[in-house]
Amino acid sequence: MFGRRELSVLALRDADDIARALREALEGAGEAERPGLEAALQIAEQAAAVPDRELRGRWVREQRASVGYTGPDDESVRAVKALRDARPELSLLSAVQLTKDAVR
């Protein structure tokens, strides 16, 4: 095989399942448990509402920070290079697209 393998970055989340479990727990909860479960449910619902693109952007910023990148969230060559330094298995095309996600 020639060239690089593409690394697909998927936004995996369990927030929907967690929110469902919290709703079920609320059904049988006593008065003392309800406030905490309601607060947890609200947090889970907020997490579930975050778009995948935003999660990928957050991942990109974390990866670049891991190699000491402190530059702006833009589509510069330095930003793309920092991502590829952090994740060398990324193709240039994937790194550019993921960097664009971090900008949005």
C-alpha angles and dihedrals in degrees: 000000000000128000130012128316115241117245111213114206111206124189103232118188139171096192094111092052091045092050090050091051091049091051089052091048090051091057092065099029125123122232092263092055098043100080093052094045092047091051091048091049091053091052092049092049091050090050091049090053095059109109118243091239090059091050091051089048091052089050091051092051090049092050093049091047089054089066094044099261109160098165127115127290095255138119094261124142088247092056093049092045091051090053092049090047089055094043109025091176090070117102118230090251092053092046092051093048093047090048089054089053090054091054096053 
